Amino acid sequence: MELLIQQLFNGLTIGSVYSLVALGLTLVYGILHIPNFAHGALYMVGAYVTLTMMVQGGFHYLLAIVISILVVGLISVLMERVVFHPLRDSTPIQHKVAAIGVLLFLEALAHYIWGADYQQMPTPYGQVVKVFDLTFTMQRILIVVTAIVVMILLYLFLKKTYTGATIIAMSQNREGAYLVGINANKVAMLTFFIAGALAAIGASLTSPINLVFPSMGHLVILKAFVIIIIGGMGSVPGAILGGYILGFSESLGATYLFSDYKDLIAFVLLVIILTVKPQGIFAKGGV
Amino acid sequence: MPTLLSKKYALIAIILVAILIPLLSTNEYYLHILTLSFIWIIAVYGLNLLAGFTGYLSLAHAGFFGIGAYALGLLTVKGGMSFWPAFFLAPVITTVIGFFIGLVALRTKEHFFAIYTLCVGYIIYLVIDKWEGLTGGVRGLIGIPGPTNIGPIELTSANARYYFVLTVLLLVVFLIYRIVNSLVGRSFIAIRNDEQLAQSIGISTLKNKLMSFVLSTFFAGLAGALYASFIRFIGPDISNINITFDLLIFMIVGGIGTLSGPVIGTLLIVVLSQQLQFLQDHRMLIFGPLLTSIIIFSPRGLAGMYLTWYYKRKAKKKAQIQTDNASIGGDS
């Protein structure tokens, strides 16, 4: 029983991070219909910036995260301007290839600046909390709470503010959004900034319990793709739900089924889903 | 007609140069690199057939390359089979696996297809990496035999292996040329240009897409088998996503959907990599932006750039002649 609760909590932690990353991916897909393969690289850069700010800059963990959000957000906006904006009228293959080019570049850059070594991120929240017979680390609690707060804020932003509504409008109907005078450039840049920021938050939160290395984004981005396919490409609630579904299936699967092949779970899940329903589970018709 | 002739001469000249290289240069290292590039070119042709001519970007190609290599390695090292039967069986095994994966993968389209194949490629990599009992895991397979002599033809020296790979490559280019210019190839192109339109004029899109996918995995498997027999040692890394990205760069830089693209792109990037060796693992600092800028500014790569220039010049000449004729007509 304790093991089960412990694993459920682990699933909640992993799922929170997955949801944050998948949210950025799904927002970008929603407005531009680009599967941004470089999103995982943004995640990786986010972890490195936080790490550098803490270790070399001497900033507090939370302040380092804020800097990381700004840096990665700006890189993300730059990527939209330089790469995806000029490609807005081109074929889907071009988008994918361009994104892969950015991914390769960012990874090589991280490799060049920070080296290939695996690095550990320190955290001021390493304390252990005991609730009944269960032990949790503060860091994990921080991950879950922050992720949920960020998701609620994002939801309020998208639903209750005028700027947020323009993003939703553009993902629902691009031409319609143009017609009512929404500035497509501004919305695209804003969305990319949010996506980069979410990736940076996710990476900075999870790095103290994982490791930081140049190819750390690979698995995460693949899983984020699985999640947004489960949740429906472009759907915000779908990405959150999908993230937690994957988080729980991984932590439970690793404990009760097979730990060696834990990473396979996501892909097997995806292969099964796409085999049965090639358009994804919650796909909206016609998109 | 003269253009066709000059094309033929150019082709013969290139083949002659390829044949003469080992006789002119005794540098074994360059010969090794060149042979390896030829193997990559074969894999890129496979990828190009599917992504360039049929419009389906598969990101599982390194996986199929790995299956071909491991099929040859396992059949010879663990199965005790002699080289030639294993060499013919390896691409067949890859093709059979490719057929079943294609059957499922091709239910998806565009982005879903790319993501699906990306995941399939990752699964193949994980299986090769983790299934130690069969594949040897990270330790890989050692002692794969090279091609054995066929009767009087010896295939053990570096030069002989170069010619062997070159022969296979020329066969592959010829096959691709015949495929692309056949009715099947035209169906592929029709599907790439507009799948619904292709379907409405009576092309069985699923059958053709599957054929393209299977052919493409065949070439990847063939390249994998050649690689295993040439390097004689294989590890799980050859099925890693990075290899797929390498193949993608070769294809995009050379020219996606062109016949000469894979050769141009692969040779150019391999030569560049040799020049940029001081960058070591950081070569993607150059190739990443190169990939992105080529896809933005010249989506059909270097070969496409040349073709555009060539046709523009031709059109201009034609227009010139017409205006000349018109002015002559006006004078008289």
Chai-1 contact restraints between the chains, C-beta under 6 A:
chainA,res_idxA,chainB,res_idxB,connection_type,confidence,min_distance_angstrom,max_distance_angstrom,comment,restraint_id
A,P35,B,H111,contact,1.0,0.0,6.0,A-B,restraint_1
A,V83,B,T292,contact,1.0,0.0,6.0,A-B,restraint_2
A,P86,B,I296,contact,1.0,0.0,6.0,A-B,restraint_3
A,P92,B,E110,contact,1.0,0.0,6.0,A-B,restraint_4
A,I93,B,L57,contact,1.0,0.0,6.0,A-B,restraint_5
A,Q94,B,I295,contact,1.0,0.0,6.0,A-B,restraint_6
A,Q94,B,P299,contact,1.0,0.0,6.0,A-B,restraint_7
A,K96,B,L57,contact,1.0,0.0,6.0,A-B,restraint_8
A,K96,B,A114,contact,1.0,0.0,6.0,A-B,restraint_9
A,V97,B,I252,contact,1.0,0.0,6.0,A-B,restraint_10
A,V97,B,I295,contact,1.0,0.0,6.0,A-B,restraint_11
A,A98,B,T292,contact,1.0,0.0,6.0,A-B,restraint_12
A,A98,B,I295,contact,1.0,0.0,6.0,A-B,restraint_13
A,G101,B,G288,contact,1.0,0.0,6.0,A-B,restraint_14
A,G101,B,L291,contact,1.0,0.0,6.0,A-B,restraint_15
A,G101,B,T292,contact,1.0,0.0,6.0,A-B,restraint_16
A,V102,B,T292,contact,1.0,0.0,6.0,A-B,restraint_17
A,L104,B,M284,contact,1.0,0.0,6.0,A-B,restraint_18
A,L104,B,G288,contact,1.0,0.0,6.0,A-B,restraint_19
A,F105,B,G288,contact,1.0,0.0,6.0,A-B,restraint_20
A,F105,B,P289,contact,1.0,0.0,6.0,A-B,restraint_21
A,A108,B,H282,contact,1.0,0.0,6.0,A-B,restraint_22
A,A108,B,M284,contact,1.0,0.0,6.0,A-B,restraint_23
A,A108,B,L285,contact,1.0,0.0,6.0,A-B,restraint_24
A,H111,B,D281,contact,1.0,0.0,6.0,A-B,restraint_25
A,Y112,B,H282,contact,1.0,0.0,6.0,A-B,restraint_26
A,F225,B,I115,contact,1.0,0.0,6.0,A-B,restraint_27
A,D260,B,K130,contact,1.0,0.0,6.0,A-B,restraint_28
A,L264,B,L126,contact,1.0,0.0,6.0,A-B,restraint_29
A,F267,B,C119,contact,1.0,0.0,6.0,A-B,restraint_30
A,F267,B,Y122,contact,1.0,0.0,6.0,A-B,restraint_31
A,F267,B,I123,contact,1.0,0.0,6.0,A-B,restraint_32
A,L270,B,C119,contact,1.0,0.0,6.0,A-B,restraint_33
A,L274,B,T108,contact,1.0,0.0,6.0,A-B,restraint_34
A,L274,B,Y116,contact,1.0,0.0,6.0,A-B,restraint_35
A,T275,B,V104,contact,1.0,0.0,6.0,A-B,restraint_36
A,P278,B,R107,contact,1.0,0.0,6.0,A-B,restraint_37
A,P278,B,T108,contact,1.0,0.0,6.0,A-B,restraint_38
